[in-house]
Amino acid sequence: MVFAQTSPPEVITTRLTLDEYRAMEETNPERHEYRNGEIITMSGGSESHSAIASNFLITLGFLLRDTDFRLYNSQGYFILIE
């Protein structure tokens, strides 16, 4: 059994506008969350998270096999296109 240890997210106290945040995210290799002007560093994925996401994608793909929907996994987001 694998347990992933994650540290609490780092909060950047400098407030940014939404446009400033978007400009920062375009070139930043780390992922962040924008919440009311605060920038919060998102933790990386764990082995457990990856296994759960993979299982979900496989199951959903199986359920959609006879439809016109196409399912994609892109950087932690599931995209469903008809």
Secondary structure, DSSP 8 states (H G I E B T S, - for coil): ----------EE-S---HHHHHHHHHH-SS-EEEETTEEEE-----HHHHHHHHHHHHHHHHHTTTSS-EEEEETTEEEEE-
